[in-house]
Amino acid sequence: MNDNLHQKIEQLKDSQAIANMVNSTAINVRQMEQGSLLISGENHQVVIYQSQLEQHSPSPSQPEVKLGANPYKGLLAFQEKDCDRFFGRESQVQALWEQLRDLYEQDSQPRFLPVYGPSGSGKSSLVRAGLIPQLVRQPLPVWESARIGVLIPGTHPLEALATVLARIATDDPTPAAK
């Protein structure tokens, strides 16, 4: 116990009270209840609690957890490359896929599936990170010949719609300029 006490005092020398007692002519050491020690001398005293006397082996370090990318994109729309982080709208994606399938099973032309809603409601994300990857996983028979037009209505929505439809119909990237 005496060697252990000397080791603990050496370890605690940075304590101002212990430093003041080092040159004392008399140091009193008394064992208190539950194994704690009271060290006193020259109007200073220090209590070393039992937990400080016990030797604790350091706990094994926890492996560092690697966090993936934050799935929340803020106000940005999810793109096709984000499909692995796009979740929670599986039923809407499946409903769109079924509507598109039903359109292609009909004999009528043209086949057009508009996705519309209020600004910021996630239409672009639903189509780009939901429906398009679903069509890759579960293709429709005519999927290879299908064309997708992205409409950003802006201040002239009818002109924007005409431009998108003309691009689809003519395979010309700038049909409205002609």
Backbone torsions as a table, in degrees:
resi	resn	phi	psi	omega
1	MET	NA	-38.3	-177.8
2	ASN	-63.8	-42.5	177.8
3	ASP	-64.0	-41.8	178.5
4	ASN	-61.2	-41.5	179.6
5	LEU	-62.9	-44.9	179.6
6	HIS	-62.7	-38.7	177.5
7	GLN	-63.0	-44.2	-179.0
8	LYS	-65.3	-38.9	178.6
9	ILE	-64.7	-41.4	177.7
10	GLU	-61.3	-41.0	-179.8
11	GLN	-67.5	-29.2	-176.3
12	LEU	-97.8	13.2	-177.2
13	LYS	-60.3	-23.2	178.8
14	ASP	-70.6	-14.9	175.2
15	SER	-68.3	130.3	-177.0
16	GLN	-59.6	-39.4	-179.0
17	ALA	-65.0	-42.1	178.0
18	ILE	-65.2	-43.1	179.9
19	ALA	-59.8	-38.2	179.1
20	ASN	-68.2	-27.3	-177.2
21	MET	-89.0	-12.8	-174.3
22	VAL	-58.2	-39.8	-178.6
23	ASN	-94.7	12.4	179.7
24	SER	-68.7	150.8	177.2
25	THR	-77.6	-24.0	-180.0
26	ALA	-141.5	128.8	174.1
27	ILE	-122.1	128.8	-179.6
28	ASN	-104.1	127.8	177.0
29	VAL	-117.5	125.0	-178.7
30	ARG	-131.7	133.4	177.0
31	GLN	-82.8	129.6	-178.7
32	MET	-102.7	-177.4	179.7
33	GLU	-59.1	150.3	177.9
34	GLN	58.6	25.4	172.0
35	GLY	85.4	-0.5	178.6
36	SER	-71.8	156.8	-179.8
37	LEU	-116.8	140.3	173.4
38	LEU	-111.2	119.8	178.4
39	ILE	-111.7	124.6	-179.2
40	SER	-136.0	153.3	177.9
41	GLY	174.0	139.8	176.5
42	GLU	50.4	50.2	176.6
43	ASN	65.5	20.8	175.7
44	HIS	-128.7	149.3	174.5
45	GLN	-146.6	150.3	-179.7
46	VAL	-135.3	137.5	174.8
47	VAL	-107.8	126.3	173.8
48	ILE	-107.1	111.6	-176.6
49	TYR	-76.7	155.0	-177.0
50	GLN	-52.9	-39.9	-178.2
51	SER	-62.3	-28.7	177.7
52	GLN	-77.1	-24.8	179.9
53	LEU	-79.7	-26.4	-178.4
54	GLU	-73.2	143.2	177.1
55	GLN	-89.5	118.5	178.2
56	HIS	-105.1	128.5	174.2
57	SER	-78.5	140.7	-178.7
58	PRO	-62.0	140.0	179.6
59	SER	-69.1	145.3	179.3
60	PRO	-60.8	137.3	-177.8
61	SER	-68.4	142.1	178.9
62	GLN	-76.3	140.6	177.7
63	PRO	-63.7	142.9	-179.8
64	GLU	-69.3	130.3	-179.2
65	VAL	-90.2	123.7	177.5
66	LYS	-88.2	122.0	177.9
67	LEU	-92.2	140.0	177.3
68	GLY	-78.5	-176.1	179.0
69	ALA	-65.5	147.4	177.7
70	ASN	-65.0	123.5	-177.6
71	PRO	-72.7	-15.5	-178.1
72	TYR	-83.9	123.3	-176.7
73	LYS	-101.8	7.6	-179.6
74	GLY	68.3	-129.9	-178.5
75	LEU	-89.3	-2.3	179.3
76	LEU	-78.3	145.4	177.9
77	ALA	-79.4	145.8	172.5
78	PHE	-70.0	145.0	177.6
79	GLN	-112.2	176.3	179.7
80	GLU	-56.4	-38.9	-179.2
81	LYS	-66.4	-14.7	-179.8
82	ASP	-94.9	9.3	-173.0
83	CYS	-59.9	-29.0	179.6
84	ASP	-71.5	-16.9	178.9
85	ARG	-108.5	3.9	-179.5
86	PHE	-97.8	112.4	-176.6
87	PHE	-146.0	166.0	177.8
88	GLY	96.1	-6.5	-179.3
89	ARG	-125.1	28.0	-177.5
90	GLU	-57.9	-38.9	-178.6
91	SER	-67.7	-35.8	177.3
92	GLN	-69.2	-39.9	178.0
93	VAL	-62.1	-45.6	-179.9
94	GLN	-63.7	-39.3	178.7
95	ALA	-63.9	-41.7	177.0
96	LEU	-64.1	-43.5	179.4
97	TRP	-59.0	-44.1	-179.8
98	GLU	-65.5	-39.0	177.6
99	GLN	-64.2	-40.8	178.4
100	LEU	-66.3	-42.0	176.8
101	ARG	-59.6	-45.2	-179.7
102	ASP	-62.9	-36.9	177.4
103	LEU	-61.5	-41.1	-178.1
104	TYR	-76.8	-17.6	176.7
105	GLU	-83.0	-16.7	177.4
106	GLN	-81.7	156.2	179.6
107	ASP	-86.2	-12.4	-174.0
108	SER	-71.8	150.6	175.5
109	GLN	-122.2	152.8	-11.9
110	PRO	-81.3	160.7	177.8
111	ARG	-101.7	120.3	-172.4
112	PHE	-141.1	125.5	178.9
113	LEU	-120.8	94.8	178.2
114	PRO	-78.5	143.5	173.2
115	VAL	-119.6	112.0	-175.8
116	TYR	-134.7	160.1	-179.9
117	GLY	171.9	179.6	-179.1
118	PRO	-63.1	154.7	177.5
119	SER	-58.8	133.3	178.0
120	GLY	82.7	7.9	-177.5
121	SER	-85.4	-4.3	175.3
122	GLY	97.8	21.7	-179.5
123	LYS	-61.6	-48.7	-178.8
124	SER	-61.6	-44.1	179.3
125	SER	-62.9	-41.6	-179.3
126	LEU	-59.5	-43.3	-178.6
127	VAL	-77.9	-48.5	-172.4
128	ARG	-73.6	-42.5	-177.4
129	ALA	-100.9	-7.6	-179.3
130	GLY	-111.2	-68.2	-173.6
131	LEU	-67.9	-46.9	-177.0
132	ILE	-62.1	-47.7	175.2
133	PRO	-62.3	-31.9	177.0
134	GLN	-65.6	-37.8	177.7
135	LEU	-68.6	-27.3	175.1
136	VAL	-72.4	-42.1	-179.7
137	ARG	-73.1	-36.1	-174.6
138	GLN	-132.4	71.7	-172.6
139	PRO	-67.8	149.5	172.4
140	LEU	-88.1	155.6	-177.0
141	PRO	-56.0	-32.6	-176.7
142	VAL	-105.1	16.3	-175.2
143	TRP	-59.3	-35.2	-178.2
144	GLU	-61.0	-31.4	-178.4
145	SER	-95.8	-1.9	-179.7
146	ALA	-71.2	150.1	178.0
147	ARG	-123.2	142.2	-179.8
148	ILE	-116.5	129.5	176.3
149	GLY	-115.8	132.7	178.2
150	VAL	-104.8	120.7	-178.3
151	LEU	-107.4	123.6	170.0
152	ILE	-114.3	104.0	-168.3
153	PRO	-60.9	-37.7	-179.4
154	GLY	58.9	-149.8	-177.7
155	THR	-85.4	-13.9	178.5
156	HIS	-126.9	76.4	-173.1
157	PRO	-63.4	-36.5	-178.9
158	LEU	-68.2	-39.9	176.9
159	GLU	-65.4	-39.5	178.6
160	ALA	-63.8	-41.9	177.8
161	LEU	-63.9	-44.0	179.5
162	ALA	-61.2	-40.3	179.7
163	THR	-64.1	-45.2	-179.6
164	VAL	-64.1	-45.1	-179.8
165	LEU	-65.5	-37.6	178.1
166	ALA	-65.9	-39.3	177.3
167	ARG	-60.9	-42.3	-179.2
168	ILE	-67.4	-44.0	-175.7
169	ALA	-69.7	-33.6	-172.9
170	THR	-108.9	-6.0	-173.2
171	ASP	56.0	25.7	179.5
172	ASP	-106.8	123.4	-177.1
173	PRO	-68.1	-18.9	-179.5
174	THR	-131.8	57.5	-176.4
175	PRO	-69.3	-29.9	-175.9
176	ALA	-72.5	-20.6	-178.9
177	ALA	-76.0	-14.5	-175.6
178	LYS	-89.4	NA	NA
